[in-house]
């Protein structure tokens, strides 16, 4: 109980911080005040669940049930050592569930999918470090961002094209499955624990990680990077990648409250092709949101309202994250995973071909953006503002089915079991080892005689013979990418595995 109490109180402290330093412009200030209200409500909810008078049988300790849930990224989803899955059996079904609960099935593939997506998230950010410098920390460029953002032709850089392809294919879908699979295991967790313990557990597991990053690790990292780049020092607030954790906490708490009053929705999973039609409709919503907010994340455009309240894109949130979270809740009550696992072969291959078709469109968008191609007239701004939901829908189904078909061996290997248990902490702390390795790379460049200058804060480039700023050589870009990627992954996963065993850390992670 003490840890949950400390976390609840720290939310009040963070609310005070946001009010004291709300930002410079009107949108930033409104966002900070929204955050403060959000944090105060979470703190009150936590203290209320802990100390509001309760029945004796509800008075449980605050030990987080590590490994009890299969929640992607933010909850350990590793099956038990005896090979048994943590998925619910018929006896775990809520009273309002169908009379005949679905049989117990192995879901090892969800743990493996979580681990894979976390690996891709880390790789995605390393690619950002060397392509368009849109992550957090020491970064460089492999293209002219001014020309990219205005869709102008520019000189070809060999890393820029595959880098932008890779990050776009990820950005357009990979956070949506995180929300869906996380939500899929919320109903059974709520049924098993009850409202109070469910909320307290989420505050410890999710709120603890959020506070650890935003109040300690992110400001320390900012001090280190700014000191290295010769920038002003400040104890800065930064959401980093844990924006996902905050909003998963918000969504989970809202669901737990609503579930006390609304009946359970009973419905079979729509046919995948019906889901594609729904995806088209959600793309229309996404396009409207993007137009209303003045840009989209992929091009780093738009106003600060896109990120209001620490949401990494309200266009993504309204059109993807919230619908995918709701689908996870409804799918849990109606066992939609079984429908995904039993899709007909022709449907599976149709979805795979559709995904490849979207990859082709993304390929052509960046071919046109980076090269001058006569006769190519793709409407790049429209496509980047329309594709994500309609692409994320088949992509989510494809990765779920693919991992069920090929990566569902039970029991897991020791390597994958350990990686699965470390994945949550990997996601949270990834930028620390990434930036330390990047700093090492910069020192290697300096030792080799490459002049380094910092622009846009802590982003760096080199200079030519006349002293003008210019991009790093292509050899340096490619070499630096593989150096940072390999060393980051080799350090990050074992480090996270052992850090999560420390006192307190083992209750959060």
C-alpha positions in Angstrom: 0.0 0.0 0.0 2.9 2.4 0.7 4.1 2.4 -2.9 0.6 3.2 -4.3 0.3 6.0 -1.7 3.6 7.5 -2.7 2.7 7.4 -6.4 -0.7 8.9 -5.7 0.9 11.8 -3.8 3.5 12.3 -6.5 0.8 12.9 -9.0 -0.2 16.0 -6.9 3.5 17.1 -7.0 3.6 16.7 -10.7 0.4 18.7 -11.1 2.0 21.5 -9.1 5.0 21.4 -11.4 2.9 21.7 -14.5 1.0 24.6 -13.0 4.2 26.4 -11.9 5.9 25.9 -15.3 3.0 25.8 -17.9 4.9 26.9 -21.0 5.2 29.9 -23.2 2.2 30.0 -25.5 -1.5 29.7 -25.0 -1.8 26.1 -26.2 1.2 25.0 -24.1 -0.4 26.5 -21.0 -3.8 25.0 -21.7 -2.1 21.6 -22.2 -0.2 22.0 -18.9 -3.4 22.9 -17.0 -5.1 19.9 -18.6 -2.2 17.7 -17.4 -2.5 19.1 -13.9 -6.2 18.4 -13.7 -5.5 14.9 -15.1 -2.8 14.2 -12.4 -4.9 15.6 -9.6 -7.8 13.3 -10.5 -5.4 10.3 -10.7 -4.0 11.2 -7.3 -7.4 11.5 -5.7 -8.6 8.3 -7.3 -5.6 6.4 -6.0 -6.0 7.8 -2.5 -9.7 7.2 -2.6 -9.3 3.5 -3.6 -6.6 3.0 -0.9 -8.2 4.8 2.1 -11.9 5.2 1.5 -13.8 2.9 4.0 -14.1 -0.6 2.6 -15.1 -4.1 3.5 -12.5 -6.3 5.1 -12.3 -8.6 2.1 -11.3 -5.7 -0.1 -8.4 -4.7 2.2 -5.6 -6.2 0.2 -1.9 -5.3 0.1 -0.4 -3.3 -2.6 1.8 -5.9 -4.2 1.5 -5.7 -7.9 0.6 -9.0 -9.5 3.6 -9.1 -11.8 3.1 -11.6 -14.5 -0.6 -11.9 -13.8 -1.8 -10.0 -16.8 -0.9 -10.2 -20.5 -0.8 -6.5 -21.3 1.4 -5.4 -24.1 4.4 -3.2 -23.3 3.2 -2.1 -19.9 2.4 -5.4 -18.2 4.5 -8.5 -18.1 2.9 -11.0 -20.4 5.2 -13.9 -20.0 3.6 -17.3 -19.4 4.5 -19.1 -16.2 7.5 -21.2 -16.1 5.4 -24.4 -16.3 4.3 -23.3 -19.7 0.7 -22.5 -18.7 -0.7 -19.4 -20.3 -2.0 -16.5 -18.2 -5.2 -16.3 -20.4 -8.5 -16.8 -18.7 -10.2 -20.2 -18.4 -14.0 -20.6 -18.2 -13.9 -20.3 -14.4 -12.3 -16.8 -14.8 -15.2 -15.5 -16.9 -17.4 -12.7 -15.4 -21.0 -13.4 -14.5 -22.2 -11.5 -17.5 -20.1 -13.5 -19.9 -21.7 -16.0 -22.3 -23.0 -19.2 -20.8 -20.4 -21.3 -22.5 -17.0 -19.6 -22.0 -14.4 -20.1 -24.6 -11.9 -22.9 -24.0 -8.5 -22.0 -22.6 -6.0 -21.4 -25.4 -2.3 -20.7 -25.4 -1.5 -17.0 -26.1 2.3 -17.2 -26.1 2.3 -15.4 -29.4 1.0 -12.2 -27.7 4.0 -12.1 -25.5 6.3 -12.6 -28.5 4.4 -10.0 -30.5 4.8 -7.5 -27.6 8.6 -8.2 -27.5 8.9 -7.9 -31.3 7.0 -4.6 -31.3 9.1 -3.2 -28.5 12.2 -4.1 -30.4 10.8 -2.3 -33.5 10.0 0.8 -31.4 13.6 1.0 -30.3 14.9 0.4 -33.8 12.4 3.0 -35.1 13.8 5.7 -32.8 17.4 4.9 -33.8 16.4 5.3 -37.4 14.8 8.7 -36.4 18.2 9.7 -34.9 19.8 9.4 -38.3 17.1 10.4 -40.7 14.8 13.3 -39.7 15.9 13.8 -36.1 12.4 13.6 -34.7 13.1 11.5 -31.5 14.5 12.6 -28.2 18.3 13.4 -27.8 21.4 13.7 -29.8 20.5 13.4 -33.4 21.5 14.2 -37.0 20.0 14.5 -40.4 20.3 12.6 -43.6 18.1 14.9 -45.6 17.0 18.6 -45.9 14.0 18.8 -43.5 12.9 22.1 -44.9 12.4 20.5 -48.4 10.8 17.4 -46.9 8.2 19.3 -45.0 7.2 21.3 -48.1 7.3 18.3 -50.3 10.2 19.6 -52.5 12.7 17.5 -54.4 16.1 17.3 -52.8 19.4 15.7 -53.2 19.2 11.9 -52.8 20.7 10.5 -49.6 20.9 6.7 -49.4 19.8 6.5 -45.8 16.9 8.9 -46.0 14.8 6.9 -48.3 14.7 3.5 -46.5 14.7 5.4 -43.2 11.6 7.3 -44.0 9.9 4.2 -45.5 10.6 2.2 -42.3 9.5 4.9 -39.8 6.3 5.7 -41.8 5.3 2.0 -42.1 5.7 1.8 -38.3 4.2 5.1 -37.3 1.1 4.4 -39.2 0.1 1.4 -37.2 2.4 0.1 -34.4 0.9 1.9 -31.4 -2.6 0.8 -32.2 -1.9 -3.0 -31.6 -0.3 -2.0 -28.2 -3.6 -0.4 -27.2 -5.7 -3.2 -28.6 -3.8 -6.0 -26.8 -3.5 -4.1 -23.6 -7.2 -3.5 -23.6 -7.9 -7.1 -24.4 -6.8 -8.2 -20.9 -8.4 -5.4 -18.9 -11.9 -7.0 -18.5 -10.6 -10.2 -17.0 -8.3 -8.2 -14.8 -11.1 -6.0 -13.6 -13.3 -9.1 -13.0 -10.6 -10.8 -10.9 -9.5 -7.8 -8.8 -12.5 -5.6 -8.5 -12.5 -1.8 -9.2 -10.3 -0.7 -6.3 -7.5 -3.2 -6.7 -7.6 -2.8 -10.5 -7.2 1.0 -10.3 -4.5 0.8 -7.6 -2.6 -1.8 -9.6 -2.8 0.3 -12.7 -1.6 3.4 -10.8 1.5 1.4 -9.6 2.3 -0.3 -12.8 1.5 2.5 -15.2 1.6 5.6 -13.0 4.9 4.5 -11.4 6.5 4.2 -14.8 5.1 7.5 -16.0 6.4 9.4 -12.9 9.8 7.6 -13.0 10.4 8.9 -16.5 8.8 12.4 -16.4 10.0 13.4 -13.0 13.5 11.8 -12.8 14.9 10.0 -15.9 13.8 12.5 -18.6 15.0 15.7 -16.8 18.3 14.0 -15.9 18.8 12.9 -19.6 17.9 16.5 -20.7 20.6 17.9 -18.4 23.2 15.5 -19.8 22.4 16.1 -23.4 22.1 19.9 -23.1 25.4 20.0 -21.1 27.1 18.0 -23.9 25.7 20.2 -26.6 26.4 23.4 -24.8 22.8 24.4 -24.4 21.1 26.1 -21.3 20.4 23.7 -18.5 17.0 23.2 -17.1 15.0 20.5 -15.2 12.7 20.0 -18.1 9.4 18.2 -18.3 9.4 15.6 -21.1 6.8 12.9 -21.9 9.1 10.9 -24.2 7.7 7.5 -25.2 5.7 7.2 -21.9 2.9 9.3 -23.3 1.5 5.8 -24.3 1.7 4.7 -20.6 -0.1 7.8 -19.4 -3.0 7.4 -21.8 -3.2 3.7 -21.3 -3.7 4.5 -17.6 -6.3 7.1 -18.5 -8.2 4.7 -20.8 -8.0 1.8 -18.3 -9.4 3.9 -15.4 -12.2 5.3 -17.6 -13.1 1.8 -18.7 -13.1 0.5 -15.1 -15.5 3.3 -14.1 -17.8 2.9 -17.1 -17.9 -0.9 -16.7 -19.6 -0.5 -13.3 -22.7 0.9 -15.1 -23.0 -0.3 -18.7 -24.0 -3.8 -19.8 -21.5 -6.0 -21.6 -21.7 -5.8 -25.4 -22.3 -9.2 -27.0 -21.2 -9.4 -30.6 -19.1 -11.5 -32.9 -16.0 -10.1 -34.5 -16.9 -8.4 -37.8 -15.5 -10.0 -40.9 -12.0 -8.7 -41.7 -13.3 -7.1 -44.9 -16.0 -5.3 -42.9 -13.2 -4.1 -40.6 -11.4 -2.7 -43.7 -14.5 -0.6 -44.5 -14.6 0.6 -40.9 -10.9 1.5 -41.4 -11.8 3.7 -44.4 -14.3 5.5 -42.3 -11.8 6.0 -39.5 -9.3 7.3 -42.1 -11.9 10.0 -43.0 -12.0 10.9 -39.3 -8.2 11.0 -39.2 -8.1 13.2 -42.3 -10.6 15.6 -40.8 -8.7 15.7 -37.5 -5.4 16.3 -39.3 -6.9 19.1 -41.3 -8.4 20.6 -38.2 -5.2 20.5 -36.2 -3.1 21.8 -39.1 -0.8 19.0 -40.0 0.2 15.4 -39.2 2.9 13.8 -37.0 4.7 12.0 -39.8 5.8 15.3 -41.3 6.3 17.0 -37.9 3.7 19.5 -39.0 0.7 20.8 -37.2 0.2 23.0 -34.2 0.9 22.1 -30.5 -2.7 21.1 -30.2 -1.8 17.8 -31.9 0.1 16.9 -28.7 -2.3 18.5 -26.3 -2.3 16.8 -22.8 0.7 14.7 -23.7 -1.2 12.7 -26.3 1.2 12.0 -29.2 -1.2 13.1 -31.8 -5.0 13.5 -31.3 -5.6 12.7 -34.9 -4.1 9.2 -34.1 -5.9 9.0 -30.8 -9.4 9.7 -32.1 -9.2 7.7 -35.2 -7.0 4.8 -34.0 -6.0 4.5 -30.4 -9.4 4.9 -28.8 -11.2 2.7 -31.4 -8.5 0.0 -31.1 -8.7 0.1 -27.3 -12.5 -0.2 -27.4 -12.1 -3.1 -29.9 -9.8 -4.8 -27.4 -12.4 -4.5 -24.6 -15.3 -5.8 -26.7 -13.0 -8.4 -28.2 -12.1 -9.7 -24.8 -15.7 -10.2 -23.8 -16.5 -12.0 -27.0 -13.2 -13.9 -27.7 -12.3 -12.1 -30.9 -8.8 -13.6 -30.8 -10.2 -16.9 -31.7 -11.7 -15.4 -34.9 -8.4 -13.9 -35.8 -6.6 -17.2 -35.2 -9.1 -19.1 -37.3 -9.3 -16.8 -40.3 -9.5 -18.6 -43.7 -6.3 -19.0 -45.7 -7.7 -16.9 -48.5 -8.6 -14.1 -46.1 -5.2 -14.2 -44.5 -3.4 -13.9 -47.8 -5.8 -11.2 -49.0 -4.9 -9.2 -46.0 -1.2 -9.7 -46.6 -1.5 -8.6 -50.2 -3.5 -5.5 -49.1 -0.7 -4.6 -46.6 1.9 -5.0 -49.3 -0.2 -2.7 -51.5 -0.1 -0.1 -48.8 3.7 -0.5 -48.5 3.8 0.1 -52.2 1.8 3.3 -51.9 4.1 4.6 -49.1 7.1 3.6 -51.2 5.8 5.7 -54.1 5.0 8.7 -51.8 8.6 8.9 -50.8 10.0 8.2 -54.2 8.1 11.2 -55.4 9.1 13.3 -52.4 12.8 12.5 -52.6 13.3 12.3 -56.4 12.1 14.1 -59.4 10.0 11.6 -61.3 8.3 12.9 -64.5 4.6 12.0 -64.6 4.2 11.2 -60.9 1.4 13.1 -59.4 0.6 11.4 -56.1 -1.1 13.8 -53.7 1.4 13.3 -50.9 -0.2 15.5 -48.3 -3.5 13.8 -48.8 -2.1 10.3 -48.6 -0.1 11.0 -45.4 -3.2 12.5 -43.9 -5.5 9.6 -44.9 -3.6 6.3 -44.8 -2.9 5.5 -41.1 -6.2 3.9 -39.9 -7.1 2.1 -43.2 -3.5 0.7 -43.2 -3.4 0.0 -39.5 -6.6 -2.2 -39.7 -5.2 -5.0 -42.0 -1.7 -4.6 -40.5 -3.0 -5.3 -37.0 -4.9 -8.4 -38.2 -1.8 -9.6 -40.2 0.7 -9.3 -37.3 -1.7 -11.0 -34.9 -2.4 -13.9 -37.2 1.2 -14.2 -38.3 2.5 -14.4 -34.7 -0.2 -16.9 -33.8 0.7 -19.1 -36.8 4.5 -19.0 -36.5 5.4 -17.7 -33.0 3.1 -19.5 -30.6 5.3 -22.4 -29.4 4.7 -23.2 -25.7 6.6 -23.1 -23.4 8.6 -20.1 -24.5 12.3 -20.4 -24.9 14.3 -18.9 -22.0 15.5 -16.1 -24.3 12.0 -15.0 -25.3 10.6 -15.4 -21.8 13.3 -13.1 -20.4 13.0 -10.6 -23.2 9.2 -10.6 -22.7 9.6 -9.8 -19.0 12.1 -7.0 -19.8 10.1 -5.4 -22.6 8.1 -2.9 -20.5 11.2 -1.4 -18.9 13.0 -1.5 -22.3 10.2 0.7 -23.7 10.4 3.2 -20.8 14.2 3.7 -20.6 15.3 3.2 -24.2 16.5 6.7 -24.7 19.1 6.6 -22.0 21.4 3.9 -23.5 20.5 5.2 -26.9 21.8 8.7 -26.2 24.9 7.4 -24.3 25.8 5.3 -27.3 25.1 8.2 -29.7 27.4 10.4 -27.5 30.1 7.8 -28.0 29.6 7.9 -31.7 30.0 11.7 -31.8 33.2 11.4 -29.8 34.5 8.8 -32.3 33.7 11.3 -35.2 35.6 14.0 -33.3 38.6 11.8 -32.7 38.6 11.0 -36.4 38.9 14.7 -37.3 35.2 15.3 -38.2 34.1 18.8 -37.1 30.8 18.7 -35.2 28.4 21.7 -34.7 25.1 21.7 -32.9 21.9 23.1 -34.5 18.3 23.1 -33.5 19.4 22.6 -29.9 21.1 19.3 -29.6 21.0 18.1 -33.2 24.3 18.0 -34.9 25.9 18.2 -38.3 29.4 18.7 -39.7 31.0 21.5 -41.7 32.6 21.6 -45.2 36.0 23.1 -46.1 34.5 26.6 -46.1 33.0 26.2 -42.6 29.4 25.9 -43.8 27.1 23.5 -42.1 26.6 20.3 -44.0 25.2 16.8 -43.5 27.5 13.9 -42.4 28.9 11.7 -45.1 26.8 8.8 -46.1 29.4 6.4 -44.7 29.2 8.1 -41.4 25.4 8.0 -41.4 25.2 4.3 -42.2 28.1 3.4 -39.9 26.7 5.4 -37.0 23.2 3.9 -37.5 24.5 0.3 -37.1 26.9 1.2 -34.3 24.1 2.9 -32.3 21.5 0.3 -33.1 23.5 -2.8 -32.2 25.1 -1.4 -29.1 21.8 0.1 -27.8 19.9 -3.2 -28.2 22.8 -5.2 -26.7 22.9 -2.9 -23.6 19.2 -2.1 -23.2 17.6 -5.6 -23.0 20.0 -7.1 -20.4 20.0 -3.9 -18.4 16.2 -3.8 -18.3 16.0 -7.4 -17.3 18.2 -7.0 -14.2 17.0 -3.5 -13.3 13.4 -4.8 -13.0 14.5 -7.2 -10.3 15.5 -4.3 -7.9 13.3 -3.5 -4.9 10.4 -1.2 -5.9 11.2 -1.6 -9.6 9.9 -5.2 -9.3 6.6 -3.9 -8.2 6.3 -1.4 -11.2 7.9 -3.5 -13.9 
